Each structure stands twice: as structure tokens, then as C-alpha cells.
């Protein structure tokens, strides 16, 4: 299993708006082969860190989504986050 984590910090005045947009997401990714789930996490800090954690069966399934128009649209919506980071992990034990 592959886990992809995107993280960014939201200014205090924008945090609730980000959370609302993520709660109202289109859910298009849910229909992609190999997609196992998404969690959105928010820290308790004044300028909260927001993490989007997606789980995939394998790298090929994740790559297929990343090459899709749906991903390009979703990515465009968050392009304003200059401090955003992205990392991939392989689950090696549970």
C-alpha cells in the first residue's frame, strides 16, 4: 500500500474555509481504481497545519490518478499554497 501526504499551513483567517472546501470535495478521486481512502487532518495550532492523507493499492494506481484531469483540477485549487509539501510512503508494517 502507498500513502501520499500533502501538507500545508493555513493562515488563521483561511483555515475554516480550507476545511469546508475539503469537506465538500467533489469525491471524484473515490472512483479511481486502487484508491483506498482519504483523511483530512487539521492541527490545533493558531495557524493550523492541514494534511491530506490518501491511501492507494500501489504506485501505478496513484500515478494514473495523478495524470488525470481530475487531479489537475484539484491541484489547481490548492496551487496558492507556497509552503505545501508532498511525500510518498510505502506501508511496510501494520
C-alpha positions as CSV (number, residue, x, y, z in Angstrom):
1,X,0.0,0.0,0.0
2,X,1.1,3.5,-0.8
3,X,0.3,6.6,1.4
4,X,0.6,10.1,-0.1
5,X,0.7,13.0,2.3
6,X,0.2,16.7,1.3
7,X,0.7,19.2,4.0
8,X,0.4,23.0,4.2
9,X,-0.2,25.7,6.8
10,X,-3.4,27.7,6.6
11,X,-3.5,31.3,7.9
12,X,-5.9,31.5,10.8
13,X,-8.4,33.6,8.8
14,X,-8.4,31.0,6.0
15,X,-8.3,27.7,7.9
16,X,-12.1,27.3,8.3
17,X,-12.6,28.0,4.6
18,X,-10.0,25.3,3.6
19,X,-11.6,22.8,5.9
20,X,-15.0,23.5,4.5
21,X,-13.8,23.1,0.9
22,X,-12.1,19.9,1.7
23,X,-15.2,18.6,3.4
24,X,-17.2,19.5,0.3
25,X,-14.7,18.0,-2.1
26,X,-16.0,16.5,-5.4
27,X,-15.1,13.0,-4.4
28,X,-14.0,12.2,-8.0
29,X,-10.9,10.5,-6.7
30,X,-13.1,8.0,-4.9
31,X,-13.9,6.3,-8.2
32,X,-10.4,5.7,-9.3
33,X,-9.1,2.1,-9.4
34,X,-6.7,1.5,-6.5
35,X,-7.9,4.4,-4.3
36,X,-8.4,3.2,-0.8
37,X,-9.3,6.4,1.1
38,X,-8.6,10.0,2.1
39,X,-8.3,11.6,5.5
40,X,-8.1,15.3,6.1
41,X,-6.3,16.3,9.3
42,X,-6.1,19.7,11.0
43,X,-3.7,20.5,13.8
44,X,-4.8,22.5,16.9
45,X,-2.4,25.4,16.3
46,X,-3.5,29.0,15.7
47,X,-2.2,28.7,12.1
48,X,-3.1,25.1,11.6
49,X,-1.3,22.6,9.6
50,X,-3.6,20.7,7.2
51,X,-2.7,17.2,6.0
52,X,-4.4,15.4,3.1
53,X,-3.6,11.7,3.5
54,X,-4.5,9.4,0.6
55,X,-4.1,5.6,0.5
56,X,-3.6,3.6,-2.7
57,X,-3.2,0.0,-3.5
58,X,0.1,0.7,-5.4
59,X,2.1,3.3,-7.1
60,X,0.6,2.6,-10.6
61,X,-2.9,3.4,-9.3
62,X,-1.8,6.6,-7.7
63,X,0.2,7.6,-10.8
64,X,-2.9,7.0,-13.0
65,X,-4.9,9.4,-10.8
66,X,-2.0,12.0,-10.8
67,X,-2.0,12.0,-14.6
68,X,-5.8,12.6,-14.8
69,X,-7.7,15.8,-15.5
70,X,-9.5,15.4,-12.1
71,X,-6.2,15.6,-10.3
72,X,-5.1,18.6,-12.3
73,X,-8.3,20.4,-11.3
74,X,-7.8,19.5,-7.7
75,X,-4.2,20.6,-7.7
76,X,-5.0,23.9,-9.3
77,X,-7.4,24.7,-6.5
78,X,-4.5,24.4,-4.0
79,X,-1.7,25.9,-6.0
80,X,-1.7,29.1,-3.9
81,X,-0.1,27.2,-1.0
82,X,3.5,28.1,-1.5
83,X,4.7,26.2,1.6
84,X,2.9,23.0,0.7
85,X,4.9,19.8,0.8
86,X,4.2,16.3,-0.6
87,X,5.7,12.9,0.4
88,X,5.1,9.3,-0.6
89,X,5.4,6.4,1.8
90,X,5.2,2.6,1.4
91,X,3.4,0.8,4.2
92,X,5.8,-1.8,5.4
93,X,4.1,-3.0,8.6
94,X,0.8,-2.5,10.4
